[in-house]
Amino acid sequence: MPHLLVSLSDPQYIAQMEMMVDKLRIPAERWSPDKGRM
């Protein structure tokens, strides 16, 4: 999948992924702190 590799090498794409991870991580820690630590 060359398109996926190009997207992963894009700084903006990485920044968006990090933002999504943060949005998913915050509620995950609220609901289950044990899983959030892992």
C-alpha positions as CSV (number, residue, x, y, z in Angstrom):
1,M,0.0,0.0,0.0
2,P,2.2,2.9,-1.2
3,H,-0.6,5.4,-0.4
4,L,-0.5,4.4,3.2
5,L,3.3,4.8,3.4
6,V,3.0,8.3,1.8
7,S,0.4,9.3,4.4
8,L,2.5,8.0,7.3
9,S,5.4,10.1,6.1
10,D,3.3,13.2,6.0
11,P,3.9,15.4,9.1
12,Q,0.3,16.8,9.0
13,Y,-1.1,13.2,8.8
14,I,1.1,12.3,11.8
15,A,-0.1,15.4,13.7
16,Q,-3.8,14.5,13.0
17,M,-3.2,10.9,14.2
18,E,-1.6,12.2,17.4
19,M,-4.6,14.5,18.0
20,M,-7.0,11.6,17.5
21,V,-5.0,9.4,19.8
22,D,-5.2,12.1,22.5
23,K,-9.0,12.5,22.0
24,L,-9.4,8.7,22.4
25,R,-6.9,8.4,25.2
26,I,-8.5,11.0,27.5
27,P,-12.0,9.3,27.7
28,A,-10.4,5.9,27.9
29,E,-8.5,6.9,31.0
30,R,-11.7,8.3,32.5
31,W,-13.6,5.1,31.9
32,S,-10.9,2.6,32.8
33,P,-7.7,4.0,34.4
34,D,-6.0,0.6,34.5
35,K,-6.2,0.3,30.7
36,G,-5.2,3.9,30.2
37,R,-1.9,3.4,32.1
38,M,-1.1,0.5,29.8
